[in-house]
C-alpha cells in the first residue's frame, strides 16, 4: 500500500481559538504561523498520520497588549516554549471522523480528541490536488500549565479555563 504525503497550504488555512472573557463574551485569537503534514494510505484519510506545529509568537487576538500577555510566562511563555505541537491520527468511524493524538503546550503533553469534518478532495486550477478539513475541539488550558487567573471585584472570572480550538485546514498533495 503506497503512502501519500500532504502538507498544509497556509494561504487557505487558519488556526483559531475562542475563550470566554468575563463569562459574558468570547475572544477569538489566531496563530498566524503554523505548519503541518499528513501521510495517508487511503483516499478517505482513515488512519492518516498527522503532525502540526504553531509558533506561539504568532498569536494574534487583534489587541497587542493582550497578545503580549498571552506570550508571557503567565500563559504560553513563548520565550521558553516557542511552539505548540500535535502528533496523531485521523480515525474514521462510519461517517464520522476524529483526530486523536498528543497535544503539547509548555512541555506538557496530553492526549486529546477533536471532531473532524472532512470536506473531500478536489483539484485546483493549477493542477494541484487539495483536501479540506474543519477540526474542532475543546481543551482545558490549565491542563497545559496555562494557569493565570484573575477575578473581578464583582466575582467574575476574567478568562475561562475551557478553550475551543477551530482549525480550517487545506492540504496539498505532494508528488
C-alpha positions as CSV (number, residue, x, y, z in Angstrom):
1,X,0.0,0.0,0.0
2,X,1.5,3.3,-1.0
3,X,1.6,6.4,1.3
4,X,0.6,9.8,0.1
5,X,2.1,12.9,1.7
6,X,0.1,16.1,2.1
7,X,1.2,19.4,3.6
8,X,-0.8,22.3,4.9
9,X,-1.5,25.1,2.5
10,X,-1.1,28.1,4.8
11,X,-2.8,30.6,2.4
12,X,-6.0,28.5,2.5
13,X,-5.9,27.5,6.2
14,X,-6.5,29.1,9.6
15,X,-5.9,28.1,13.2
16,X,-8.0,29.8,15.7
17,X,-9.2,29.6,19.3
18,X,-12.1,31.0,21.3
19,X,-12.2,31.6,25.0
20,X,-14.8,33.2,27.3
21,X,-13.9,36.6,28.8
22,X,-15.7,37.7,32.0
23,X,-18.1,34.8,31.3
24,X,-20.2,37.1,29.1
25,X,-18.4,37.3,25.8
26,X,-15.9,35.4,23.6
27,X,-12.5,36.5,22.5
28,X,-11.1,35.0,19.3
29,X,-7.5,34.6,18.5
30,X,-5.3,33.1,15.8
31,X,-1.9,31.5,15.3
32,X,-0.7,33.2,12.2
33,X,2.4,30.9,11.7
34,X,1.9,27.2,11.5
35,X,2.8,24.1,9.5
36,X,1.8,20.5,9.3
37,X,1.5,17.4,7.3
38,X,-0.5,14.2,6.8
39,X,0.5,10.8,5.5
40,X,-2.3,8.7,4.2
41,X,-2.7,5.3,2.7
42,X,-6.3,5.8,1.7
43,X,-8.4,8.3,-0.2
44,X,-10.6,8.9,2.8
45,X,-7.7,9.7,5.2
46,X,-8.8,6.9,7.6
47,X,-5.7,6.2,9.7
48,X,-3.7,9.1,8.3
49,X,-0.7,10.2,10.5
50,X,-0.9,13.9,11.2
51,X,1.7,16.3,12.6
52,X,1.3,20.0,13.3
53,X,3.0,22.9,15.0
54,X,2.3,26.6,15.5
55,X,4.6,29.4,16.6
56,X,3.4,30.8,19.9
57,X,4.9,34.2,19.0
58,X,2.5,34.4,16.1
59,X,-0.6,34.6,18.4
60,X,-3.0,37.4,17.3
61,X,-6.1,38.4,19.1
62,X,-6.3,41.8,17.4
63,X,-5.1,43.5,20.6
64,X,-1.4,44.0,21.1
65,X,-1.3,44.2,24.9
66,X,-3.4,41.1,25.2
67,X,-1.2,39.3,22.7
68,X,1.9,40.2,24.7
69,X,0.2,38.9,27.9
70,X,-0.6,35.6,26.2
71,X,3.0,35.3,25.0
72,X,4.3,36.0,28.6
73,X,5.1,33.4,31.3
74,X,1.5,33.9,32.6
75,X,0.2,32.0,29.7
76,X,2.2,30.4,26.8
77,X,5.7,31.6,27.8
78,X,6.7,31.9,24.2
79,X,10.4,32.7,25.1
80,X,10.9,29.3,26.7
81,X,8.2,27.3,24.8
82,X,8.2,28.7,21.2
83,X,5.9,26.1,19.7
84,X,2.8,24.1,20.4
85,X,2.7,20.7,18.7
86,X,0.4,17.9,17.8
87,X,1.0,14.4,16.6
88,X,-1.8,11.9,16.0
89,X,-4.1,10.1,13.6
90,X,-7.3,10.7,11.8
91,X,-9.8,8.0,12.7
92,X,-13.0,7.2,10.8
93,X,-16.0,5.6,12.4
94,X,-18.8,5.2,10.0
95,X,-19.3,8.7,8.5
96,X,-17.7,10.5,11.4
97,X,-14.1,11.4,11.8
98,X,-11.9,12.1,14.8
99,X,-8.4,13.5,15.2
100,X,-6.8,11.7,18.1
101,X,-3.3,12.3,19.4
102,X,-0.9,14.2,21.7
103,X,-1.1,18.0,22.1
104,X,2.0,19.6,23.7
105,X,1.9,23.1,25.2
106,X,4.6,24.4,27.6
107,X,6.3,20.9,27.6
108,X,3.0,19.3,28.9
109,X,1.6,16.6,26.6
110,X,-2.0,15.4,26.9
111,X,-4.0,13.1,24.7
112,X,-6.8,15.0,23.0
113,X,-9.6,14.2,20.6
114,X,-11.1,16.6,18.1
115,X,-14.1,16.3,15.8
116,X,-13.3,16.4,12.1
117,X,-15.4,17.4,9.1
118,X,-13.7,16.0,6.0
119,X,-14.7,18.3,3.1
120,X,-13.3,16.0,0.5
121,X,-10.6,16.2,-2.2
122,X,-10.6,18.4,-5.3
123,X,-8.3,19.7,-7.9
124,X,-7.5,23.4,-8.2
125,X,-7.0,25.5,-11.3
126,X,-3.2,25.0,-11.1
127,X,-3.2,21.2,-11.3
128,X,-2.8,20.6,-7.5
129,X,-4.9,18.2,-5.5
130,X,-6.3,19.6,-2.3
131,X,-8.1,18.1,0.7
132,X,-10.2,20.1,3.2
133,X,-10.9,19.6,6.9
134,X,-12.7,21.5,9.6
135,X,-11.4,20.4,13.0
136,X,-12.9,21.5,16.3
137,X,-12.4,20.5,19.9
138,X,-12.0,21.8,23.5
139,X,-9.2,21.7,25.9
140,X,-8.7,22.9,29.5
141,X,-5.9,25.4,29.4
142,X,-4.9,24.7,33.0
143,X,-4.1,21.1,32.0
144,X,-1.2,22.5,30.0
145,X,0.1,24.9,32.6
146,X,-1.7,28.0,31.3
147,X,-3.0,28.7,34.8
148,X,-3.0,32.5,35.1
149,X,-6.3,33.5,36.6
150,X,-8.0,36.6,37.9
151,X,-11.4,37.5,39.4
152,X,-13.1,40.9,39.1
153,X,-14.4,42.9,42.1
154,X,-17.8,41.6,41.2
155,X,-16.6,38.0,41.3
156,X,-16.5,37.3,37.6
157,X,-13.7,35.1,36.2
158,X,-11.6,37.0,33.7
159,X,-10.6,34.1,31.5
160,X,-12.4,30.7,31.2
161,X,-10.4,27.5,31.7
162,X,-12.1,26.0,28.6
163,X,-10.7,26.9,25.2
164,X,-12.3,26.0,21.9
165,X,-9.9,25.2,19.1
166,X,-11.1,25.6,15.5
167,X,-8.9,24.7,12.5
168,X,-9.8,25.1,8.9
169,X,-7.1,23.2,7.1
170,X,-6.5,22.7,3.4
171,X,-3.8,20.2,2.5
172,X,-1.8,20.0,-0.8
173,X,-0.9,16.5,-2.2
174,X,2.8,16.1,-2.7
175,X,4.2,14.5,-5.8
